[in-house]
Every structure is written in C-alpha cells, then in structure tokens.
C-alpha cells in the first residue's frame, strides 16, 4: 500500500444505543478506532455495475490491516464517519488474507 495515497481520515464508531463490551448501553457515540485511508473511486465496469444496483452512495476505502477491524475482533453495529457524514459498513475484507491491507466498503446513511 502506498501510504502517500492514504489522505482520508475515517473514524469507526460505536453508535449511541448500542452495547459496550460489558453489556451496558452507550448513551453517546464512542470512537472505536481512527485510521488513514485511500479512497478508491469506482471506474469503468464497477461504476456501471454500482449504478445498476442503486449503489451510488457506496464508497470503497483501502486501509492498512488493523486487527481491531478483523471479523473476530470487530464489535457489531460499527459505523464509519468520513467528512462528518455517517456511513454504514457494507463489508470489511482482509485483502488476499495477507494481513497487510483491508478494503472497507461503506454506504452513506441518508
């Protein structure tokens, strides 16, 4: 991953109303982890495929591998904040299973 391209700051938060690790309700959003990300613009075939599936507000970020965001560690119900806009997580994938980079696909909440 070229770290010079990772210019976007994204925050993973636990939303208000969810439960913390001890099972108590969270009264206000709490930050889980903040990372630098590279925004991947949809081009060519993927752009047209997204348009057909009404996925215009989907965004794809590439981040360094973070164990806290792995499926086994990540708490349920996380949201992503990018440029002060709330996004739901569509998927977080460990690229090629090499623990070097992750692809995060999010959808803007409207």
N, CA, C and O of each residue as an XYZ file, in Angstrom:
440
protein
N       0.850     -1.183      0.000
C       0.000      0.000      0.000
C       0.886      1.233      0.000
O       1.833      1.330      0.781
N       0.577      2.159     -0.867
C       1.305      3.407     -0.928
C       0.710      4.361      0.108
O      -0.403      4.856     -0.072
N       1.447      4.619      1.190
C       0.904      5.442      2.275
C       0.723      6.898      1.870
O      -0.013      7.628      2.535
N       1.369      7.337      0.804
C       1.183      8.712      0.339
C      -0.226      8.938     -0.201
O      -0.706     10.071     -0.227
N      -0.889      7.868     -0.632
C      -2.246      7.987     -1.167
C      -3.308      7.935     -0.068
O      -4.469      8.267     -0.307
N      -2.911      7.520      1.127
C      -3.854      7.421      2.250
C      -4.027      8.800      2.873
O      -3.401      9.119      3.883
N      -4.883      9.613      2.259
C      -5.070     11.002      2.686
C      -6.399     11.242      3.382
O      -6.640     12.341      3.882
N      -7.256     10.249      3.424
C      -8.582     10.397      4.021
C      -8.558      9.851      5.448
O      -8.006      8.780      5.699
N      -9.151     10.584      6.367
C      -9.231     10.158      7.762
C     -10.638      9.620      7.998
O     -11.617     10.346      7.826
N     -10.743      8.366      8.388
C     -12.056      7.790      8.685
C     -12.068      7.282     10.122
O     -11.070      6.774     10.633
N     -13.233      7.436     10.762
C     -13.412      7.012     12.150
C     -14.433      5.888     12.196
O     -15.483      5.955     11.557
N     -14.116      4.871     12.949
C     -15.063      3.794     13.224
C     -15.625      4.074     14.615
O     -14.869      4.218     15.576
N     -16.958      4.150     14.720
C     -17.608      4.478     15.981
C     -18.651      3.449     16.357
O     -19.257      2.792     15.510
N     -18.836      3.335     17.665
C     -19.975      2.582     18.180
C     -21.103      3.593     18.336
O     -20.937      4.577     19.056
N     -22.250      3.380     17.683
C     -23.326      4.384     17.757
C     -24.014      4.393     19.120
O     -23.951      3.416     19.867
N     -24.666      5.498     19.431
C     -25.463      5.590     20.654
C     -26.583      4.564     20.575
O     -27.161      4.335     19.512
N     -26.876      3.956     21.702
C     -27.934      2.950     21.742
C     -27.409      1.534     21.626
O     -28.136      0.585     21.920
N     -26.151      1.364     21.202
C     -25.585      0.014     21.139
C     -25.024     -0.347     22.515
O     -25.096      0.452     23.448
N     -24.476     -1.531     22.633
C     -23.947     -2.008     23.908
C     -22.426     -2.011     23.882
O     -21.812     -2.287     22.851
N     -21.816     -1.698     25.041
C     -20.358     -1.758     25.132
C     -19.921     -3.194     25.408
O     -20.747     -4.106     25.382
N     -18.621     -3.405     25.674
C     -18.088     -4.752     25.876
C     -18.674     -5.438     27.109
O     -18.746     -6.665     27.163
N     -19.091     -4.648     28.097
C     -19.649     -5.216     29.323
C     -21.162     -5.370     29.283
O     -21.758     -5.837     30.253
N     -21.797     -4.985     28.173
C     -23.228     -5.147     28.020
C     -24.052     -3.950     28.457
O     -25.280     -4.029     28.503
N     -23.398     -2.844     28.777
C     -24.121     -1.640     29.183
C     -24.430     -0.789     27.955
O     -23.634     -0.746     27.017
N     -25.586     -0.107     27.952
C     -25.928      0.729     26.789
C     -25.014      1.947     26.681
O     -24.597      2.518     27.690
N     -24.709      2.335     25.444
C     -23.875      3.505     25.177
C     -24.805      4.687     24.949
O     -25.682      4.630     24.087
N     -24.617      5.768     25.723
C     -25.505      6.929     25.648
C     -25.130      7.886     24.527
O     -26.000      8.591     24.015
N     -23.863      7.934     24.131
C     -23.427      8.788     23.024
C     -22.405      8.016     22.199
O     -21.758      7.104     22.715
N     -22.252      8.366     20.926
C     -21.303      7.628     20.087
C     -19.889      7.665     20.670
O     -19.417      8.706     21.127
N     -19.228      6.515     20.644
C     -17.852      6.438     21.144
C     -16.945      5.967     20.020
O     -17.306      5.098     19.227
N     -15.777      6.552     19.970
C     -14.814      6.217     18.923
C     -14.188      4.859     19.216
O     -13.744      4.594     20.333
N     -14.160      4.011     18.205
C     -13.548      2.685     18.333
C     -12.113      2.719     17.816
O     -11.192      2.304     18.519
N     -11.919      3.207     16.597
C     -10.580      3.349     16.024
C     -10.646      4.374     14.884
O     -11.663      4.491     14.201
N      -9.552      5.110     14.693
C      -9.439      6.076     13.600
C      -8.242      5.673     12.744
O      -7.172      5.369     13.270
N      -8.425      5.671     11.420
C      -7.361      5.224     10.508
C      -7.248      6.164      9.317
O      -8.181      6.900      8.995
N      -6.093      6.125      8.674
C      -5.887      6.807      7.399
C      -6.293      5.861      6.297
O      -6.021      4.663      6.370
N      -6.947      6.391      5.266
C      -7.478      5.539      4.201
C      -7.252      6.169      2.842
O      -7.121      7.385      2.701
N      -7.211      5.298      1.852
C      -7.150      5.720      0.448
C      -8.529      5.512     -0.149
O      -9.054      4.399     -0.141
N      -9.116      6.583     -0.665
C     -10.439      6.481     -1.291
C     -10.272      5.910     -2.687
O      -9.532      6.457     -3.506
N     -10.959      4.813     -2.956
C     -10.896      4.164     -4.263
C     -12.128      4.584     -5.053
O     -13.251      4.246     -4.679
N     -11.927      5.309     -6.126
C     -13.025      5.770     -6.959
C     -13.490      4.649     -7.869
O     -12.676      3.938     -8.458
N     -14.805      4.493     -7.983
C     -15.350      3.484     -8.887
C     -15.167      3.957    -10.318
O     -15.535      5.078    -10.667
N     -14.597      3.095    -11.139
C     -14.343      3.429    -12.538
C     -14.782      2.274    -13.429
O     -14.876      1.128    -12.989
N     -15.047      2.601    -14.680
C     -15.316      1.574    -15.687
C     -16.492      0.692    -15.351
O     -17.576      1.173    -15.019
N     -16.265     -0.610    -15.440
C     -17.341     -1.585    -15.236
C     -17.924     -1.519    -13.835
O     -19.137     -1.640    -13.663
N     -17.062     -1.324    -12.818
C     -17.583     -1.277    -11.453
C     -18.493     -0.083    -11.232
O     -19.443     -0.161    -10.454
N     -18.208      1.036    -11.918
C     -19.064      2.221    -11.814
C     -20.451      1.915    -12.375
O     -21.459      2.233    -11.745
N     -20.507      1.302    -13.551
C     -21.793      0.996    -14.174
C     -22.536     -0.100    -13.419
O     -23.764     -0.067    -13.338
N     -21.817     -1.063    -12.870
C     -22.463     -2.107    -12.076
C     -23.073     -1.512    -10.815
O     -24.175     -1.894    -10.422
N     -22.371     -0.582    -10.181
C     -22.893      0.070     -8.976
C     -24.127      0.898     -9.309
O     -25.084      0.917     -8.535
N     -24.119      1.577    -10.444
C     -25.270      2.386    -10.856
C     -26.491      1.503    -11.098
O     -27.610      1.897    -10.768
N     -26.293      0.319    -11.668
C     -27.410     -0.589    -11.925
C     -28.010     -1.115    -10.634
O     -29.212     -1.369    -10.564
N     -27.188     -1.280     -9.616
C     -27.647     -1.830     -8.340
C     -28.029     -0.742     -7.341
O     -28.192     -1.020     -6.153
N     -28.173      0.499     -7.817
C     -28.529      1.630     -6.948
C     -27.553      1.785     -5.788
O     -27.967      1.999     -4.649
N     -26.277      1.680     -6.074
C     -25.239      1.805     -5.055
C     -24.432      3.085     -5.279
O     -23.211      3.082     -5.127
N     -25.103      4.167     -5.636
C     -24.404      5.403     -5.948
C     -23.688      5.984     -4.732
O     -22.676      6.666     -4.889
N     -24.181      5.734     -3.549
C     -23.593      6.320     -2.357
C     -22.589      5.387     -1.687
O     -22.159      5.651     -0.564
N     -22.213      4.312     -2.351
C     -21.194      3.431     -1.803
C     -19.813      4.010     -2.050
O     -19.547      4.596     -3.100
N     -18.945      3.838     -1.074
C     -17.564      4.259     -1.204
C     -16.679      3.109     -0.790
O     -17.043      2.291      0.054
N     -15.510      3.061     -1.399
C     -14.564      1.989     -1.106
C     -13.258      2.621     -0.633
O     -12.690      3.482     -1.305
N     -12.792      2.178      0.540
C     -11.548      2.667      1.107
C     -10.565      1.518      1.243
O     -10.956      0.379      1.499
N      -9.296      1.822      1.072
C      -8.241      0.857      1.308
C      -7.440      1.354      2.499
O      -6.954      2.485      2.496
N      -7.298      0.504      3.527
C      -6.585      0.882      4.741
C      -5.522     -0.161      5.052
O      -5.557     -1.272      4.522
N      -4.580      0.202      5.912
C      -3.638     -0.793      6.409
C      -4.398     -1.796      7.272
O      -5.432     -1.468      7.853
N      -3.884     -3.005      7.349
C      -4.530     -4.033      8.161
C      -4.576     -3.575      9.612
O      -3.585     -3.076     10.145
N      -5.731     -3.746     10.247
C      -5.911     -3.402     11.647
C      -6.645     -4.563     12.303
O      -7.784     -4.868     11.950
N      -5.994     -5.198     13.247
C      -6.561     -6.382     13.901
C      -7.901     -6.068     14.567
O      -8.770     -6.937     14.636
N      -8.082     -4.830     15.063
C      -9.327     -4.452     15.719
C     -10.519     -4.477     14.756
O     -11.667     -4.573     15.192
N     -10.246     -4.389     13.441
C     -11.332     -4.383     12.454
C     -11.554     -5.748     11.821
O     -12.414     -5.896     10.953
N     -10.791     -6.743     12.245
C     -10.973     -8.101     11.738
C     -12.319     -8.632     12.218
O     -12.824     -8.193     13.252
N     -12.900     -9.562     11.485
C     -14.235    -10.085     11.803
C     -14.331    -10.631     13.226
O     -15.366    -10.482     13.875
N     -13.276    -11.252     13.710
C     -13.314    -11.855     15.046
C     -13.238    -10.817     16.160
O     -13.739    -11.065     17.257
N     -12.631     -9.672     15.913
C     -12.420     -8.645     16.933
C     -13.459     -7.524     16.885
O     -13.816     -6.965     17.922
N     -13.934     -7.201     15.711
C     -14.794     -6.034     15.496
C     -16.161     -6.213     16.164
O     -16.814     -7.235     15.954
N     -16.604     -5.236     16.967
C     -17.939     -5.341     17.560
C     -19.027     -5.126     16.513
O     -18.792     -4.501     15.479
N     -20.178     -5.631     16.782
C     -21.316     -5.491     15.863
C     -21.826     -4.047     15.897
O     -21.747     -3.378     16.927
N     -22.345     -3.579     14.767
C     -23.015     -2.292     14.716
C     -22.117     -1.081     14.564
O     -22.570      0.043     14.781
N     -20.852     -1.272     14.198
C     -19.974     -0.115     13.995
C     -20.464      0.719     12.816
O     -21.061      0.197     11.874
N     -20.203      2.024     12.882
C     -20.462      2.911     11.764
C     -19.162      3.620     11.409
O     -18.229      3.650     12.211
N     -19.099      4.188     10.213
C     -17.919      4.921      9.752
C     -18.295      6.382      9.578
O     -19.340      6.701      9.011
N     -17.439      7.266     10.067
C     -17.620      8.701      9.875
C     -16.511      9.172      8.939
O     -15.326      9.047      9.247
N     -16.917      9.717      7.789
C     -15.974     10.276      6.813
C     -16.486     11.631      6.402
O     -17.615     11.755      5.927
N     -15.673     12.645      6.577
C     -16.047     14.037      6.263
C     -17.358     14.412      6.943
O     -18.237     15.017      6.329
N     -17.480     14.047      8.217
C     -18.639     14.373      9.051
C     -19.944     13.742      8.556
O     -21.024     14.164      8.968
N     -19.855     12.743      7.684
C     -21.041     12.037      7.181
C     -21.010     10.606      7.705
O     -19.981      9.933      7.643
N     -22.134     10.155      8.213
C     -22.244      8.811      8.768
C     -22.460      7.797      7.652
O     -23.270      8.020      6.752
N     -21.732      6.679      7.715
C     -21.832      5.606      6.724
C     -22.013      4.275      7.445
O     -21.407      4.034      8.489
N     -22.851      3.421      6.878
C     -22.977      2.044      7.357
C     -21.922      1.195      6.667
O     -21.576      1.434      5.510
N     -21.418      0.209      7.381
C     -20.410     -0.688      6.820
C     -21.110     -1.769      6.005
O     -21.978     -2.479      6.511
N     -20.719     -1.883      4.735
C     -21.222     -2.954      3.875
C     -20.339     -4.177      4.062
O     -20.843     -5.284      4.253
N     -19.016     -3.985      4.007
C     -18.090     -5.092      4.242
C     -16.707     -4.561      4.571
O     -16.331     -3.457      4.177
N     -15.953     -5.381      5.307
C     -14.534     -5.135      5.571
C     -13.821     -6.447      5.259
O     -14.075     -7.472      5.893
N     -12.935     -6.401      4.284
C     -12.242     -7.611      3.828
C     -10.739     -7.480      4.016
O     -10.151     -6.441      3.717
N     -10.124     -8.550      4.517
C      -8.674     -8.650      4.605
C      -8.181     -9.032      3.205
O      -8.403    -10.156      2.754
N      -7.511     -8.098      2.520
C      -7.100     -8.321      1.132
C      -6.148     -9.509      1.017
O      -5.071     -9.511      1.612
N      -6.551    -10.504      0.257
C      -5.776    -11.713     -0.026
C      -5.377    -12.487      1.227
O      -4.544    -13.388      1.137
N      -5.939    -12.171      2.385
C      -5.618    -12.880      3.623
C      -4.185    -12.695      4.086
O      -3.675    -13.518      4.846
N      -3.525    -11.633      3.645
C      -2.110    -11.420      3.954
C      -1.869    -10.519      5.159
O      -0.718    -10.301      5.535
N      -2.920     -9.992      5.771
C      -2.805     -9.089      6.918
C      -1.928     -7.879      6.615
O      -1.151     -7.444      7.466
N      -2.052     -7.332      5.399
C      -1.311     -6.116      5.027
C      -2.262     -4.957      4.776
O      -2.026     -3.850      5.260
N      -3.324     -5.192      4.032
C      -4.311     -4.153      3.748
C      -5.719     -4.717      3.893
O      -5.935     -5.928      3.861
N      -6.669     -3.798      4.054
C      -8.081     -4.165      4.150
C      -8.863     -3.247      3.201
O      -8.496     -2.090      2.993
N      -9.930     -3.781      2.640
C     -10.829     -2.989      1.815
C     -12.117     -2.809      2.603
O     -12.745     -3.782      3.020
N     -12.505     -1.545      2.803
C     -13.696     -1.192      3.548
C     -14.711     -0.598      2.579
O     -14.436      0.426      1.954
N     -15.879     -1.222      2.443
C     -16.951     -0.712      1.591
C     -18.038     -0.187      2.514
O     -18.531     -0.907      3.382
N     -18.411      1.088      2.317
C     -19.416      1.730      3.159
C     -20.495      2.356      2.290
O     -20.295      2.607      1.101
N     -21.650      2.604      2.916
C     -22.766      3.242      2.227
C     -23.231      4.420      3.065
O     -23.446      4.280      4.269
N     -23.388      5.574      2.440
C     -23.817      6.776      3.151
C     -25.224      6.594      3.686
O     -26.097      6.070      2.995
N     -25.439      7.025      4.910
C     -26.751      6.966      5.538
C     -27.496      8.219      5.135
O     -27.008      9.330      5.337
N     -28.693      8.043      4.557
C     -29.452      9.230      4.118
C     -30.796      9.294      4.793
O     -31.567     10.222      4.545
